[in-house]
Amino acid sequence: VAPVAGVKDSTMESPKEFLAAVEAEDDIGLVIRAHILIEEQLNKMFDTFFLRPEYLEKMNLDYHQKVHLAISSGLSPLLEKPLKSIGSIRNKFAHQSDQILDSGIVNNLYKSFDNESKNNFHKTWKLVSDNNDPEEVTSFNQLDPKERFRLMAIIIHKYLRICLNDLKRRSGL
């Protein structure tokens, strides 16, 4: 897999590296790059899981098919809707140059997560926000749509990294 432009290596070991890769992007760039990095993690899972992953490439699987394959291979079914939602958003942005990350699009992505994940978004934001600053946004829902999208994409990416590392550990790599 080719590295992502502007990043030394596209392995994206941490959320900080993922954030750095998508931080300076406009809405279209953010959606497309986040999707690329998430799909790259799915591909790395396949490279680890399957004995001959090069045959998957010959199948020309689209992103949604890769999501199904990942879930059938052990990825949590709770990620199916968020992964598909990211894919649908990416398709919309890739084919319409005037797209913006508005509340409707981002709220639909948020709704695709299970309740526990939604609660974790709010808890995490509360932990990292500076409650001593009166200008600081104090609620995940108060963030602008671009920031909410970015945080949800980071969480999806991080979860896929955890799954990939678990696969590697179980297979002795």
C-alpha positions in Angstrom: 0.0 0.0 0.0 1.4 3.4 -0.9 2.2 5.8 1.9 -0.1 8.8 2.4 1.3 12.1 1.2 2.8 14.2 3.9 3.2 11.3 6.3 6.6 9.5 6.6 4.9 6.1 6.7 1.2 5.3 6.5 1.1 2.8 9.4 -0.4 5.5 11.6 0.6 4.1 14.9 -1.3 6.6 17.0 -4.3 8.9 16.9 -1.9 11.9 16.9 -0.4 10.7 13.6 -3.9 10.2 12.1 -4.9 13.6 13.4 -1.8 15.2 11.8 -2.7 13.6 8.5 -6.2 15.0 8.4 -5.8 18.2 10.4 -5.1 20.7 7.7 -7.6 19.4 5.2 -10.7 21.1 3.9 -13.9 19.1 4.2 -13.4 17.1 1.1 -9.8 16.4 1.9 -10.7 15.4 5.4 -13.3 12.9 4.3 -11.3 11.4 1.5 -8.0 11.1 3.5 -9.8 9.7 6.6 -11.5 7.1 4.4 -8.2 6.2 2.8 -6.5 5.7 6.1 -9.4 3.6 7.5 -9.6 1.5 4.4 -5.8 1.0 4.6 -6.3 -0.5 8.1 -8.9 -2.9 6.7 -6.4 -3.9 4.0 -3.6 -4.4 6.6 -6.0 -6.7 8.6 -6.5 -8.8 5.4 -2.7 -8.9 4.8 -2.3 -10.3 8.4 -5.4 -12.6 8.4 -5.2 -14.3 5.1 -2.5 -16.6 3.9 -2.5 -15.2 0.3 -4.0 -11.7 0.5 -2.8 -10.9 -3.0 -5.8 -13.0 -4.2 -8.1 -10.5 -2.5 -6.8 -7.8 -4.8 -7.7 -9.9 -7.8 -11.3 -9.9 -6.5 -11.5 -6.1 -6.9 -13.5 -5.8 -3.7 -15.2 -2.4 -3.2 -15.1 -0.8 0.2 -18.4 -2.1 1.4 -17.5 -5.6 0.4 -14.2 -5.2 2.4 -16.3 -4.1 5.5 -18.4 -7.3 5.1 -15.2 -9.4 4.7 -13.6 -7.8 7.8 -16.7 -8.5 9.9 -16.9 -12.1 8.7 -13.3 -12.4 9.7 -13.9 -11.4 13.3 -14.2 -7.6 13.3 -17.0 -6.5 15.7 -20.3 -6.2 13.9 -20.8 -3.0 15.9 -18.4 -1.3 13.4 -20.4 -2.3 10.3 -22.7 0.7 10.3 -20.0 3.3 11.1 -17.6 1.9 8.5 -20.4 1.8 5.9 -21.4 5.4 6.9 -17.8 6.6 6.4 -17.8 4.9 3.0 -21.1 6.5 1.9 -19.9 9.9 3.0 -16.7 9.4 1.1 -18.6 8.5 -2.0 -20.8 11.6 -1.7 -17.7 13.8 -1.3 -15.7 12.1 -4.1 -18.4 12.8 -6.6 -19.7 16.3 -5.7 -17.2 19.1 -5.4 -19.5 21.4 -3.4 -19.9 19.1 -0.4 -19.4 20.3 3.1 -19.5 18.5 6.4 -22.7 19.8 7.8 -24.6 18.7 10.9 -26.9 16.3 8.9 -24.0 14.3 7.5 -22.1 14.1 10.7 -25.2 13.4 12.8 -25.9 10.4 10.5 -22.4 9.1 11.1 -22.9 9.6 14.9 -26.2 7.7 14.8 -24.5 4.7 13.1 -22.6 4.0 16.3 -23.9 1.8 19.2 -25.0 3.6 22.4 -21.8 2.6 24.3 -19.6 4.2 21.7 -21.7 7.3 21.7 -21.4 7.5 25.5 -17.6 7.0 25.2 -17.4 10.0 22.7 -19.0 12.2 25.3 -16.9 10.9 28.2 -13.7 11.2 26.2 -14.5 14.7 25.1 -15.3 15.7 28.7 -11.9 14.3 29.8 -9.9 16.1 27.1 -11.7 19.4 27.1 -10.5 22.2 29.3 -13.4 22.9 31.6 -11.6 25.9 33.2 -11.8 27.9 30.0 -15.2 29.6 29.6 -14.6 29.8 25.8 -14.0 26.1 25.5 -16.7 23.9 24.0 -17.7 21.6 26.9 -19.8 19.1 25.0 -19.1 16.7 22.1 -22.4 17.8 20.5 -21.3 21.4 20.6 -18.3 20.8 18.5 -18.6 21.9 14.9 -19.4 19.1 12.4 -15.8 18.9 11.0 -14.4 18.3 14.5 -17.0 15.7 15.4 -16.3 13.9 12.1 -12.6 14.1 12.7 -12.9 12.6 16.2 -15.2 9.8 15.1 -12.8 8.9 12.3 -9.9 8.9 14.7 -11.9 6.5 16.9 -12.7 4.2 14.0 -9.1 4.2 12.9 -7.8 3.5 16.4 -10.2 0.6 16.9 -9.0 -0.9 13.6 -5.4 -0.5 14.7 -6.2 -2.3 18.0 -7.9 -5.1 16.0 -4.9 -5.4 13.7 -2.4 -5.5 16.6 -4.6 -8.2 18.2 -4.5 -10.2 15.0 -0.7 -9.9 14.8 -0.3 -10.9 18.4 -2.5 -14.0 17.9 -0.7 -15.0 14.7 2.7 -14.5 16.3 3.8 -11.6 14.0 
